[in-house]
């Protein structure tokens, strides 16, 4: 993995944690995700006329990704509703990289070398350390933990699907534009059907915040999709989840959730893992 690709994925990690924090900040999760998804549709429509249309072989991947992304959003909303941000976000993101490693080996025939495998393993230890520290001193909320792990599984699945799809599309921006357009109408459509006449009233107080979240969301995933055309899927997945450290810091600063020395140690392990993956590149 080159320094440029690594920098793009790390930037994606920061923007990803930021839009997730915005989604958690909006009390009504359906309102938050409606604004973020709807904003993604608007961004996709603005981008689509100026980028190449995804090639035909990419469309089965793109449509499959839409289905998985909808499941991801539903599970993520449930995770945020049931658990703390500093717990739900790390578990959801930290459980994904090892699954991506297995799926990428099976479906993309990408078997990481020894350095990359070591980096992925060390990074996952650090990521899960951040996750488990969020449970310290609290009785586990198994419903929240289960939803977060299920969210992580959907993350792993769409990561591999989109990694294959964006390579077949020959246009990362074209792929993400149409992904945002198609998947983004589902949650706003559900919101309109559920709230009907009250939809605008419910959305208005959070409109600016939600649209900022959608811009960060699209930017984060566009960077990841571009990176997936330049490097193997598993190291990118592990590096992207450095967003967990950012998420834990956001939880401590803005949601008054504990950070603590064990999370600092876990962050150090993540840095070591990143160094090993860079050595592999």
N, C-alpha and C positions, 0 to 999 in steps of 0.2 A: 504494500500500500504506500503510495507516494505521499510526501508531505502535503501536497495540494489537496489530495483526496481526503487525507486525515483532517486537515483544517476544515474542509467543507462539512465532514460528518460531525466534527466537534461543534461547529456553528449550528448545525441542525439540532444537536443535542440541547443547546441553550434555548433556541427558539421553540423546540418541542416542549421542554419543561415549562416555558413561559406560557404557552397557550393552554397547557393542561392546568396550570395554576389559575388562569383566567376562568376556565370552565368550572373549576372547583369554587372560585370566588362567587360566581353567580348562584344564588341560593336555589332557584328552580332549575334543576339540571336540564329539563326538557327545553326551557327557554334558552339556556346557555348554548346547548348543542344545536338548537334550531338556528340561532344567529351565526354560530361558527360554520355550520354546514351550508346555510344559505349564502353566507359571505363567500364560501368556497365556490359555489355555483357562479356568483357574479364575477369572481376573479377568473374562473375557468372560461366563461363566456368572453371576457375581455382579452384573454390570451389566445384563445383558439384560432381567431382569424389570421394571426400573425405567425403561427408556427405550423410545422408540417403535420398533416393528419396521420395518426398512427397507422402503420402498415397492417395489412389484413391479418397476418399471423399473430399479431398482438391482441386482437379483440377477444378471443376466448379467455386469455389471461385477465384482461381488463374487466370483463363481465364477471368472472369468478371473483376477482378482487373486490368488486362492488358488493357482492353478497357477504364476503367475509368482513369487509369494513363496516357494514351495517350491523353485523353481529358484534363487532368490536365496540362500536359506539354504544350499543345497548348495554353491553357488559361493563364498559367504562363508566357510564352513567350510574349503573347499579353500584359499582365499586366506590365511587365518590359519594353516593348517597349513604352507604352503609358504614364506610370507614374513613379514618383520617387521611388527608392528602399524603402526609409523610409516610403512611403505611401502605395505602392502596397503590399509589404510583410506583414505589420501588418494587413491590411484589410483581405487579403487572409487567413492568419493563425488565426486571431482573431475571424473570423466569423464561424469557424469550430466547436469548442468544444460544443456549445449548440446544434447544429444539431446532433453531435455524441451522445450526451446524449439522445436525442429523439429516434434516430435510434437504439441505443444499447438497450433501453428499449423495443422497438417494436420487434426487430429481434433477439437480444441475451438474452432477458428477464432479463436484468441487470438494476434494478431500484436503483439508488444510495440512500444511507441512508441520514439522515438529515445533518450530518457533511459534507459528500462528496458533496451534493447538494449546501450547503452554500459555500464550497470552490470553486466549479465550477462557481457559480454565481459571487462571488467576483473576481475570476480570470478573468472572461470574461469582467467584468466592467473595470478592469485594462488593459486588452488587447485592448479593443475597445477604451479606453482612449488614449492609444498610437497611435492607428490608426487615430482617429479623430483629434488629435493634429497635425498630418501630413497635415491636410487640412487648418490649421489656416493661415489667411492672404492671402490665394490663392483662386482663383476662382476654384470651383470644376471641375475636368475633369471627367464628368459622364461616358464617355467611359472607362476610366481607372478604375474608381471605380466599374463599372458594371462587368468588366472583373475580377477584384480582388475578388468581392463577388462570382462570378460564380466559380472562382478557389477554394474559400473556401468551396463551396458546393461539388465539386469533392473530396476535401480533406476529408470531413466528410464521403462521400460515400465509398471511398476506405479504410478509417480507419476501418469502421465496417466490410466491406467485408474481409479485410486481417486479422482482429481480429478473425473472425470466421474461415477463411481459415487456418491460422497458427495453430490454435488449432486442426483442423482436420488433418493437415499434420503430426503431431507428430515429426516435425523436422523444427524448425525455420530457421536454416541455409539452409536446403534443399529447403524450400519454397522461401526464398529470392533469392537463386541462380537461380532457374528456373524463378522466376518473372523477375529478371534482364535480363536473357537471352532472354526471349520471348518478353518482352516489349521494350528491348533496341535496337532491330534491326529496329524498325519502323522509328524513326527519322533519323538515319544514312542512311537508305534506301531511304527516301525521299530526303535527302541532295544529295546523289549520283545521283538520277534521275534528280534532278533540276540543279545541278552544272556540272555534268558529268566530263569532263576532268579537270575542275578547282577545283575539290574537295580537292585534296591533297594540292594544293597551298593555298587554303583558310584556311585549317585546321592547316597547319604546324606552323604558328606563335603563335598559342594558345594551341598547343598540350600538353605541360607540365602543364599549368594552368588548362586545361580542364580535364586531367586525374587525377589531384589532386582533382578537384571537384567531379569526379565520385567516387573516393575512400571515400571521406567524405560523399557523398550521400548514398552509400551502407552501410557504417558503421552506419550512423544515423538511417537508416530504420531497419537495423538488430537489433539494440538495442531496438527500439520500438516494433518490432515483438516479440522479446524475452519477453519484459515486458508484452505484451498482453497475454502471456500464464501464467502470474503470478498474474495479477490483472484485475479489471474491465476496460472496454474500455473508459468510459467517463472521469474518473479522469486522466488516462494516456494522453488522448487527450488534456485536459486542461493544464496539467503539461508540455507536450511537447511544447505547444505554448509559453512557456517562452522564446522560441527562438526569439520571437518578440522583447524582451528587448535587446537581443544580436544583432538582426538585426538593431534596432534603433541606438544602439551604433556604429555598423559598418558604418551605413549611416552617422552618425555625424563625425566619425574619418576619414573615407576614401573617402566618397562622398560629404563631406562638407555640409551635411544636418543638420538642427537644431534638437537639442534634447530638451532642455528646462525643466523648473521646472515641468510643468504638466506631462511630461513623467516620471520624477523621482517619482512623486506622484503615477502615474499609476503603475510603477514598484513596489512601496510599497504595493499597493493593491494586486498585483500578489503574492508577498511574503506572505501576509496574507492568500490569497486563498490557496497557497501551504501548509501552516501550518494547515489549516482546513482539507485539504485532507489527510495530514499525520495523523492528529488526528483520522480520520475515519479509517485509516489502522491499 
